């Protein structure tokens, strides 16, 4: 597979299905941000964390590739002439969403209750989680805007929402595991 094709030299790119759009199109921004999030998750996975977290992150990264493929597909060309779907890959399912919810609930069982917002930081690995959470929220905002223009599978949007929750709780759980300080945000009085 050749890496450079020169077809994007004039600021356009092809969606899955062949339609060319500007590289700044919201669809490109959406799946590009999913790709950015996936890279941040790889960085978290490369840290010295429990293998269970790494295994789940690999699973999440796979789901993000599915979401990226959904977002990269021209909805006008999603169904082939023979009636089959162009994307012959797994879908984002309610089971995928529920898996994240179970992981959130399991981690929360051992964490102290939240009484305040927390300041991101305390340990490099925790900070990577917070950055990934913020990128996930941006991906969700972009995907939501795209969905308003050209609706796609609702589970994909729900998954992104739940994933940002998971990343927040993972940051708290890693703070706990690494015995790092969790600093509460207590607003100063004026």
N, C-alpha and C positions, 0 to 999 in steps of 0.2 A: 504494500500500500504506500503510495507516494504521499509524503506529508504536505508538500506545497503543490497547489494546483494552479495558482495565479488567477483563479476565477473570482476571488474576492478583492482583487487589487483596486477596484473602483468603488469599494464601500458597500457591496452587497454580499449576501450569502444565501445558500440554498437551504430551504427547509426539507425535512424528510418528505418526499413526494415531488421535489424538484422546483417548487415555487421559489423565486428569488425575492428577497426582501432586504431593506437597508439593514446594516449591521447594528443600527441603533433602535430597531423595531422592538416594541415591548416584548414580543415573543422571544427575541434573541436575548434581551436583558433578563427575561425570566429564566430561561434555561442556562444562561451564562452564570447567573447567580447561584443556581442549583449546583453547577460545576464548582464554583468557588467554595460553596458550603462543603461539598464532598472533599475538596482538598484540605479544608480545615479539619474535617473529621479524620482524615488520614494522619494529620499532625497529632491529633489527640491519641489516635491508635498507636502512634510511634512512641508514646510516653511509657514510663514504667508504671503501668496500671494493671489491675487484675485481668486475667485472660478472659473472664466472662464479659467484661466491658468491651474488650477488643473484638470478641466474637460478635457481640451485638452491633458494634459499630460497622463491622464488615457487612452484616445483614442490612443495616440502615443505608450504607453506601450503595448496595445493590438496589435498594428501593429508590434511592435518589437517581440512579441511572434510568430506572423505569419512568420516574416523573420527568426527567430530562427528555426522554424519548417522546413522551406524551406531548410535552410542550413544544418540541422541535418538529412535530408533525403538522403539516398543513391540514386543518380540519376539512377543507374542501376535497382533499385527496386521501382522507383517512380510510375510506372504504374503496376497495378495488372494484373493477368492473364486474368481477365474478361474485361480488357480495361479501368477500372476506375482508377482514381488517388488514390494513397495510402493516401495522405493528403486530408481529406474531410473537409477543412476549407476555409474561405474566402481568397482571394488573395489580394496582394497589387495592388491598381488600380491607374490610372491616377487621379481619383477624390481624393484619399488620398494625392497624391503629390500636387495637386492644392489647397487642404485645407491648407497645410503648407504654400504654396506661398501666399494665401490670408491673412493668419495670419501675415506673414512677412510684407506684404504690409500695412496692417492695423496698425501694431506697428510702422513701419517706418514713417507713416504720421505725427506722433506727435514728432518724435525724431529729434534733430538737425542733419544736414547733417554730414557725416563722412568726415573729412579732413585729418585724420591721423589714424594709427593703435592705438588701446587703450590697456593699460596695464590691464590684468585681475585683478580683485579685487575691493575694494571700499565698499563692504558689503558681509557678509557671503553668502547670498542667491545668489548674483551675481557670487561669486567665484564658488559656486556649479554648476551654469550654464556653466561657462567656463570649469570646469573639465569635465562635461558631453559632451560639445562640442568637447573637445580633445579626449575623449574616442570614441565618434561617428566617428571622423575622422579616428581613428585607426581601428575601426570596418569596416569602408568603405574601407580602404587600404587592410585589410585582405580579405574582401569579394571580392574586385576587383581581388586580386591575385587568389583566389579560382575560380572566374568566368573565368579567363584566362585558368585554367586547366579543369574545369568542369562547363560549362555555366549553369546559372539558370535564373529565370525570371528577365528580365532587370529592371522592375519597382522596385524591391527590392533594387537594387543598387542605382537607382535614388532617391528613398525615403531616403536612408541613407545620400546621398549628400545634399538633401534639408533639412533634419533634422538638420544637423550640421549648416546650414545657419540659420535655425529657432532658434537654441539654442544660436547662437551669437547675433541675434537681440533680443531675449528674455533677455539675459544678459544686453544689452543696455537699453531695456525698463524697466527692473526692477531697473536698476541704476537710471533711470528717475523717476519711481514711488516712489522709496525709498529715493529720493533726496540725493543719494550718489554721491561722486565725480567720474567723468569719467576722468581718467588721460590719456592724449594723449602721445603716444610714439614719442618723438622728438629726433632723433639721435644727439648725441653730435658730434661736429665738431672735427676732428683730428688735 
